[in-house]
Amino acid sequence: MKPIENTEFFWISRRMVPGVDQVFEVGDDVDYLPQCNAVLALWGAVSGGEEALNGNISLACEAQRIARACGADRVLHASSAAVYAPSLSPIDETAECAPRNAYGAAKLRMEQALLGAEPKAVCLRIGNVAGADGLLSAIADNPSVTLIRFPDGRGPVRSYLQLATMAHVVDGLVRLPVSGMPDILNVAGTAPVAMEELVRATGCGLDWRPAPRGALPVMALDVGRLTSLMTLDPPSTDAAEIVGEWRRIGQMP
């Protein structure tokens, strides 16, 4: 068990990595798993064709099976901001869903498959998680990165989420009465962050290329529903603090 702010986790994974308690394959026997009040389903397919991406649905259904066997009354599923239609304004959970790519479409199909599921299924539409996103992963492996630049001279602006904030959100959601849990919940920082500021905060080299037609200058999530459910220390929207946390947890020298 791994204690996180008085919440204990038992981690299963489809492959053995540090911190995993048990390797688990879809369809495995669940009788040995410990009883719990919630299941956090972070697994998913992020690339491939439609058949591969539809693995998100089967994995979500598997998480529900595990939850029923373990006595959990809720499952927190990792969805994505990629389900939304483009918008220059912050997007709340009632906004139109019109995914721009196959990954977003697959996550939306996953959400639709979970409607009315038992136990309660909560789909977390997560913004860019600092350290798990493509930008900071690229910075860790390269001396410089290339961003797209829009006609106003700026690069993309996105909703970012620090790992500490994500941990607080999960800890809060497993404690709330299940009767008050929404089906859909945006999870992100309170204000979007310029990606170029993150690059500069790392000291990594920055190159530019013109933004292609249809590229989004801003993708920001409205987190009013989240902050109405729980009180959190305001997550940082300062690039230097976000990068600093990333370094402290050992993702970057």
Sequence and secondary structure as in RCSB ss.txt:
>XXXX:A:sequence
MKPIENTEFFWISRRMVPGVDQVFEVGDDVDYLPQCNAVLALWGAVSGGEEALNGNISLACEAQRIARACGADRV
LHASSAAVYAPSLSPIDETAECAPRNAYGAAKLRMEQALLGAEPKAVCLRIGNVAGADGLLSAIADNPSVTLIRF
PDGRGPVRSYLQLATMAHVVDGLVRLPVSGMPDILNVAGTAPVAMEELVRATGCGLDWRPAPRGALPVMALDVGR
LTSLMTLDPPSTDAAEIVGEWRRIGQMP
>XXXX:A:secstr
 EEETTEEE  EESS  TT SEE  TT   TTS   SEEEE     SSSHHHHTHHHHHHHHHHHHHHHHT SEE
EEEEEGGGB   SS B TTS B  SSHHHHHHHHHHHHTTT SSEEEEEEE EETTTSHHHHHHHH SEEEEEE 
TTS   EE EE HHHHHHHHHHHTTS GGG  SEEEES SS EEHHHHHHHHT EEEEEE  TT  SEE B  HH
HHHH         HHHHHHHHHHTTS  
